[in-house]
Amino acid sequence: MARLYPFRALRYDPARVNMEDVVTQPYDKITPAMQQLYYEASPYNLIRIILGKHEPGDTDPQDFLPYGEQAHNVYTRAAETLREWRRDRVLAEEAEPAVYGYSQTYEVPGTGAAAGQTETRERRGFIALGHLYDYADKVVYRHEQTFPKHKSDRLALFKATRAYCEQIYMLYSDPAFTAEKLIFGASGPGKDFSGKIGPDTAPADLAITDEYNVVHRLWKITDPHIINLLLTAMADKKLIIADGHHRYETSVAYAKERSAQLKLPFKQAIPGDEDSSPSVIADGDTRSTLPTPAFPEAAMMMTFVNMDAPGITILPTHRVVHGLPSFSSPDFITKASAFFNIKELTTPDLAALNATPGTAFLAATGDGNYLLTPKPDVIAAALKGISPRQAQLDVVQLHSIILDKLLGLDQDTITRLGNVRYIREPAEATALVASGEADIAFLIKPITLDQLRDISLSGDVMPQKSTDFYPKLLSGLAIYALD
């Protein structure tokens, strides 16, 4: 069962800071230029904790130092900064356990004045603690591969700070829209909210517009009755990680480590409660009417979004390949023609790609632009070792056939040499080829929500950067401190 918990969050004091100056995009979406802007925005910007600057003389994390040596690095500075902000009450702990309704209103990328139409969407969810599970427990499911380097970085930061400053983005399915009704006072997607009791008729506790003009709103829910109804409704849900695979797997590993140290069962949610569902807590029970993790490390902060509700946008992540020795566009097209039908285009026009049914890629080179569509029988034979669910995905054919077989870039090579860049904007991808900075760019279609659901729940995984959920969850809206 999926166990969720309310928590007493650490939150910025809006009397001490301008909230828009202290929150950030997720750490893995922050470029060096963004990092500098965050540093300049405020001395209390969260960047100093989640992605601090390296300094000369920095040491390895504490776990890798000889006995008796003291670490001094981005992680120790992050921990000291967090302690200072808590001591000075820049960050203060909430008085009551809560869950937080969270909405994001945004313009869909690719629409707007330049495109001749504007599409605005609102994505709704809620922030709570989620119990940590092994994938084998079949409660939490992944959809993409992860790499050890990213996990070791996040583990070192977490061990130093003992706080979750960022949220995992979790998807679940609920056609009844139970959470939306409880939190937002809605009778369902697209309904008239007038006259409803709940956040839709009350001002948000917090409203922030980020650098992408996304409006983020937060409502604090402390009513134990509503919280227990929400947690009970979520108990039978399967959870799919949308964003945050590395952080999730890092947290599971650390929870197991702590459960062994504390001699507490890793999977136990409420001490002495076999069911652990909020509904089993009887009247007059001396325990809290709100569930808590058996130990702090057994859960982490997550945002839960219903896949059946409107507002979810998945963007494609295009691949740009550089540093190939003696790359030749004609040679590549000749090799590719064994697996794909090739159509030359005058420009790398996404309209041609999007108008092509089924799997297709657009390859942009210095010599020309080409639309590639698969030869089904040839592709099926080449991918016979891959499950049919995966084999039909654009991104899997791109990695397994084009990058690996045709360009000699398997995942180990890509990880070791860094020949592939992952870029959201197609114009940026093709510009790198036009300038000579890259050899070839592959523009692809986005994964659909149904494809992601089928792949995840079947136990399959896609290549890294197969999805780009937009917008990202802001970091710094709430913090789960373990101490």
RAVENUR-V287167 format. One record per helix or strand. SS is the DSSP state (~ for helix, > for strand). FROM is the first residue (numbers start at 1). LEN is the number of residues. If there is no record, write none. Layout:
SS/FROM/LEN, SS/FROM/LEN
This chain:
>/4/2, >/7/1, >/10/3, ~/19/3, >/24/1, ~/27/3, ~/32/10, ~/47/4, ~/62/3, ~/74/14, >/91/3, >/98/10, >/112/1, ~/113/3, >/117/1, >/120/12, ~/135/3, >/140/2, >/144/1, ~/148/14, >/163/2, >/168/5, ~/178/7, ~/199/3, >/206/4, >/215/7, ~/224/11, >/239/5, ~/245/18, >/270/1, >/273/1, ~/278/3, ~/296/3, >/299/8, >/313/3, >/318/4, ~/329/8, >/340/6, ~/350/5, >/361/5, >/369/6, ~/376/7, ~/388/4, ~/394/13, ~/411/7, >/420/4, ~/426/9, >/440/4, ~/449/9, >/462/1, >/468/3, >/475/1, >/479/3
